[in-house]
């Protein structure tokens, strides 16, 4: 991490240097395949790796045990991305968890300026925006059209139960299926 961020008393961008170094390595050493920013505090169903290996540009899927909503996911209706569901939207174009997307190496090579920014809370969004042009129609939806949770952000801290889903707003979307998979308090 650059000194200017290390010495700051504000929130620090975490893992950015390592990820940007990985992107440099990919540019210098790989011509094909898919890359994914896996993390040691996540738990994975092996099926997500089988699915992501066919990513043509960018693929996305839900990540469970994240934020007060319990899940971070594209909102899918009729097979199309209608928006994003995340406990913190924060003006981000792509409010997704780092564990919820993969990118084709070929697609990365076509975007030589793509990198992750040193901006706390905006690392994923900044990186995905740096892959422009990238339209929602270019994004492959994995995990059964984003209706299954195959990746969980499992940390050593306890998670709060997920807030209730607004069925009026999100009925008819993939969030209805995801909601059934979330932890709820026992009544």
VOGU-3710 file (C-alpha; in Angstrom, 3 decimals, decimal comma):
1> xxxxxxxxxx> 0,000/0,000/0,000  1,405/3,430/-0,870  2,567/5,441/2,146  -0,044/8,163/1,623  -2,781/5,619/2,392  -0,874/3,696/5,039  -0,355/6,841/7,134  -3,932/8,069/6,718  -6,259/7,904/9,691  -9,225/7,456/7,332
11> xxxxxxxxxx> -10,477/4,155/5,915  -7,751/2,392/3,966  -8,096/0,723/0,574  -7,328/-2,922/1,298  -5,689/-5,370/-1,093  -5,450/-2,896/-3,965  -1,686/-3,134/-4,476  -1,812/-6,935/-4,504  -4,689/-7,014/-6,966  -3,096/-4,456/-9,294
21> xxxxxxxxxx> 0,135/-6,454/-9,185  -1,866/-9,566/-10,114  -3,369/-7,688/-13,075  0,131/-6,741/-14,219  1,242/-10,370/-13,929  -1,762/-11,500/-15,987  -1,015/-8,940/-18,675  2,597/-10,109/-18,878  2,058/-13,859/-18,565  -1,453/-14,933/-19,615
31> xxxxxxxxxx> -3,371/-14,701/-22,855  -6,428/-16,783/-22,062  -8,504/-17,913/-19,109  -10,497/-16,214/-16,377  -9,338/-14,457/-13,230  -11,089/-14,056/-9,926  -10,100/-12,153/-6,800  -10,611/-15,008/-4,319  -10,223/-14,247/-0,631  -9,321/-16,339/2,393
41> xxxxxxxxxx> -12,320/-15,129/4,408  -14,815/-16,478/1,881  -16,412/-19,893/1,530  -17,106/-21,301/-1,913  -19,279/-23,959/-3,459  -17,010/-25,632/-6,037  -19,735/-25,139/-8,668  -19,028/-21,418/-8,892  -15,514/-22,168/-10,180  -16,902/-24,546/-12,787
51> xxxxxxxxxx> -19,334/-21,862/-13,950  -16,934/-18,905/-13,976  -14,426/-20,685/-16,188  -16,656/-19,939/-19,200  -16,691/-16,175/-18,637  -16,438/-14,348/-21,976  -16,153/-10,796/-20,589  -17,430/-10,373/-17,024  -19,586/-12,731/-14,988  -21,434/-11,978/-11,737
61> xxxxxxxxxx> -23,292/-13,899/-9,052  -24,673/-13,361/-5,517  -22,504/-13,333/-2,402  -24,154/-14,286/0,871  -23,530/-13,106/4,433  -22,793/-9,567/3,279  -24,144/-6,318/4,742  -27,418/-5,784/6,569  -29,328/-7,216/3,593  -27,596/-10,577/3,877
71> xxxxxxxxxx> -26,662/-10,744/0,205  -25,023/-8,676/-2,511  -26,332/-9,473/-5,985  -27,352/-8,175/-9,352  -31,147/-7,774/-9,449  -32,338/-9,999/-12,286  -35,734/-9,897/-13,946  -36,485/-11,738/-17,152  -32,826/-12,710/-17,491  -31,624/-9,074/-17,472
81> xxxxxxxxxx> -29,851/-6,995/-14,852  -32,323/-4,448/-13,492  -29,966/-3,007/-10,883  -28,007/-4,147/-7,856  -29,002/-5,213/-4,355  -26,413/-4,402/-1,739  -26,469/-2,946/1,760  -24,386/0,000/0,564  -25,048/1,425/-2,880  -22,981/4,571/-2,223
91> xxxxxxxxxx> -23,446/6,048/-5,697  -21,622/3,085/-7,209  -22,464/1,919/-10,724  -21,517/-1,644/-9,745  -22,330/-2,108/-6,045  -21,090/-5,704/-5,811  -18,857/-7,635/-3,443  -15,309/-8,488/-4,556  -16,243/-12,184/-4,340  -19,134/-11,771/-6,797
101> xxxxxxxxxx> -17,465/-11,346/-10,177  -14,861/-12,812/-12,532  -13,256/-11,415/-15,688  -11,911/-12,938/-18,890  -8,165/-12,456/-19,380  -8,792/-11,641/-23,059  -11,278/-8,958/-22,033  -8,679/-7,524/-19,624  -6,090/-7,408/-22,417  -8,525/-5,361/-24,524
111> xxxxxxxxxx> -8,585/-2,787/-21,706  -4,939/-1,965/-20,943  -5,869/0,894/-18,596  -8,051/-1,268/-16,336  -6,943/-1,248/-12,709  -8,284/-1,136/-9,200  -8,394/2,329/-7,615  -7,085/3,279/-4,192  -10,500/4,434/-3,024  -11,895/2,719/0,078
121> xxxxxxxxxx> -15,337/1,233/-0,549  -15,086/1,786/-4,296  -12,473/-0,795/-5,256  -14,853/-3,178/-7,055  -16,847/-0,388/-8,670  -13,746/1,469/-9,826  -12,206/-1,668/-11,262  -15,364/-2,713/-13,119  -15,836/0,834/-14,461  -12,218/0,778/-15,686
131> xxxxxxxxxx> -13,216/-2,151/-17,946  -15,339/0,245/-20,034  -16,993/-0,091/-22,317  -18,926/-2,624/-20,243  -22,698/-2,782/-20,487  -24,971/-4,790/-18,216  -25,889/-6,849/-21,305  -22,205/-7,946/-21,482  -22,347/-9,447/-17,975  -23,002/-13,181/-17,719
141> xxxxxxxxxx> -25,256/-14,098/-14,814  -24,052/-17,223/-13,019  -25,453/-19,268/-10,125  -28,684/-20,126/-11,926  -29,351/-16,595/-13,146  -28,217/-15,196/-9,768  -30,850/-17,182/-7,856  -28,414/-19,353/-5,840  -25,774/-18,399/-3,308  -22,561/-20,268/-4,090
151> xxxxxxxxxx> -20,159/-17,808/-2,433  -20,314/-16,607/1,152  -18,369/-13,848/2,840  -17,620/-15,842/5,979  -15,550/-13,909/8,462  -14,631/-14,690/12,032  -17,156/-12,109/13,245  -20,851/-12,873/13,574  -23,278/-11,582/10,994  -26,586/-9,939/11,786
161> xxxxxxxxxx> -29,733/-11,582/10,427  -30,681/-10,276/6,999  -33,324/-7,582/6,775  -36,662/-8,538/5,240  -37,013/-8,304/1,483  -39,429/-5,678/0,161  -41,681/-7,956/-1,885  -43,586/-5,036/-3,409  -40,373/-3,644/-4,863  -38,522/-6,898/-5,621
171> xxxxxxxxxx> -41,269/-9,444/-6,339  -40,682/-11,178/-9,666  -36,883/-10,901/-9,390  -34,121/-13,333/-8,438  -34,101/-11,751/-4,964  -37,204/-13,753/-4,015  -35,238/-17,012/-4,461  -32,176/-15,579/-2,714  -34,269/-14,381/0,207  -35,274/-17,973/0,977
181> xxxxxxx> -31,588/-18,844/1,470  -30,834/-16,121/4,016  -30,536/-16,425/7,783  -33,548/-15,053/9,660  -34,094/-14,670/13,385  -36,155/-17,384/15,046  -39,517/-15,997/16,118
//
